[in-house]
Amino acid sequence: MITAIVLIDADNGRIPETAQAVADTEGVAEVYSCAGDVDLIAIVRVRDHEQIADVVTGRIDKVDGVARTTTHIAFKSYSSADVEAGFSLGE
């Protein structure tokens, strides 16, 4: 499974509607509204890299209210359980 983090700049005044439309997009696992440099963050989970292009440029970029996107591909996932297990190896 490939995970992409998509940072989305949305049109002002349309953030809730845009977030819901992005969340309803096939391949999008989660959408967060947030404070900071971007309006929304979408988590995309797909089986291969070609699907990332389809989801981001073919679907998310075409959602009404999406002004711009920046996509980051995740290499490895870490959780607090993974970090704690790594520290306990030497004990």
C-alpha positions in Angstrom: 0.0 0.0 0.0 1.3 3.4 -0.9 0.4 6.5 1.2 0.5 10.0 -0.1 -0.1 13.1 1.9 -1.8 15.8 -0.2 -1.7 19.4 1.1 -4.6 21.4 -0.3 -5.2 25.1 -0.7 -9.0 25.6 -0.9 -11.1 28.6 -1.9 -12.0 30.7 1.1 -15.6 30.2 2.2 -15.8 26.7 0.6 -13.5 24.7 2.9 -16.2 22.5 4.5 -17.8 21.6 1.1 -14.4 21.1 -0.5 -13.2 18.9 2.4 -16.3 16.7 2.1 -16.0 16.4 -1.7 -12.3 15.4 -1.4 -13.2 12.9 1.4 -15.8 11.3 -1.0 -13.1 10.8 -3.6 -12.1 7.2 -4.3 -8.6 6.5 -2.9 -8.9 9.2 -0.2 -8.7 7.6 3.2 -9.0 10.8 5.4 -9.2 14.6 5.1 -8.3 17.0 7.9 -9.0 20.7 8.0 -6.1 22.5 9.7 -4.5 25.7 10.7 -1.2 26.8 9.1 0.0 27.1 5.5 -2.7 24.9 4.0 -6.4 24.5 4.4 -6.8 20.7 4.1 -4.6 17.7 4.3 -5.8 14.5 2.5 -4.4 11.0 3.1 -4.4 9.0 0.0 -3.9 5.2 0.1 -3.5 3.2 -3.1 -1.9 0.1 -4.4 0.6 1.7 -7.0 2.1 4.9 -8.0 0.0 5.3 -11.1 -3.1 5.4 -8.9 -1.6 8.3 -7.0 -1.5 10.3 -10.2 -5.1 9.3 -11.0 -6.4 10.2 -7.6 -4.5 13.5 -7.2 -4.4 15.0 -10.6 -7.4 13.2 -12.1 -9.8 13.6 -9.1 -8.7 15.8 -6.2 -7.4 18.6 -8.5 -10.7 18.7 -10.3 -12.8 19.1 -7.1 -14.6 22.5 -7.0 -12.9 24.6 -4.4 -9.5 23.1 -4.7 -7.1 25.9 -5.7 -3.7 24.0 -5.5 -2.2 20.8 -4.2 1.2 19.6 -3.1 1.8 15.9 -2.8 4.3 14.1 -0.6 4.8 10.3 -0.9 5.4 8.4 2.4 8.3 6.0 2.5 7.8 4.4 5.9 5.1 4.5 8.6 6.0 4.9 12.3 3.7 4.6 15.3 4.3 5.2 19.0 4.4 1.4 19.5 7.1 1.0 16.9 9.2 3.7 18.5 8.8 2.2 22.0 9.7 -1.2 20.7 12.9 0.2 19.1 14.0 1.7 22.4 13.3 -1.5 24.4 15.5 -3.7 22.2 18.7 -3.0 24.2 17.1 -3.7 27.6 
